[in-house]
Amino acid sequence: MPSLCFMKIVGKKATATQVALSVVITTFGVICGILGTYSSVQNIVNSY
């Protein structure tokens, strides 16, 4: 989220490096969130 907020604040003044890094950070965060949710749901299902 912070990288998305940064992009919203900076807008079109951001350099290509800043945009690329923000996209990488956001993508990594989304992937980690999905994997963490999947793992938690799997553990809950296996406990019953």
N, C-alpha and C positions, 0 to 999 in steps of 0.2 A: 503494500500500500504506500509506503513512503516514496518509492520511486515513481509511482503514478501521480502522487500529489506534487512531487518535484516537477514532473513533466507538465502538469496542469498550470503550475505557477510560472515556470520558465516559458512555456509555449514555444513559439517559433524562433526564439533566441537561442535555443539549445543547439549545441554542436552535434554533428553526426555521431561522435563518440559517446556523448551523453545519452543520446536517444538509443543507441545500440546497447549500451550498458543497462539502461533502464528496462529495455525489452528483455534482456537476458535475466536480470534480477527478477522481474515480474513473472516470467515463464518458469524460472526455477521455483519460485514461491508457490505458484499454482500447482506444479507437479508434486512438490512436497506435500502440499495440502491434500491433494487427491490420494497420494500414497498413504498418508497418515490416516485419513478417513477410512480408506479401504482396510488397512491393517486393524484399526479399532473395531470396525464392524465385523471383521473376520474373527477377532478374539471374542467378541460378544456372542456371536453365533456358535463358536466352538465351546463356549463355557456352558451352554445348555444342552 
